[in-house]
């Protein structure tokens, strides 16, 4: 295994942190979109039930 000096590992760690943060942001966007779609589906189901009762 190659040993890295501190100067070489710090940029690599920064890149990995950026990648993790980017991934976390993508997951949050996905979760927000999923929640939004679930709310829309709930509203559509409520409208469908209202129409079925008429």
Secondary structure, 3 states (H helix, E strand, C coil): CCCCCHHHHHHHHHHHHHHHHHHHHHHHHHHHHHHHHHHHHHHHHHHHHHHHHC
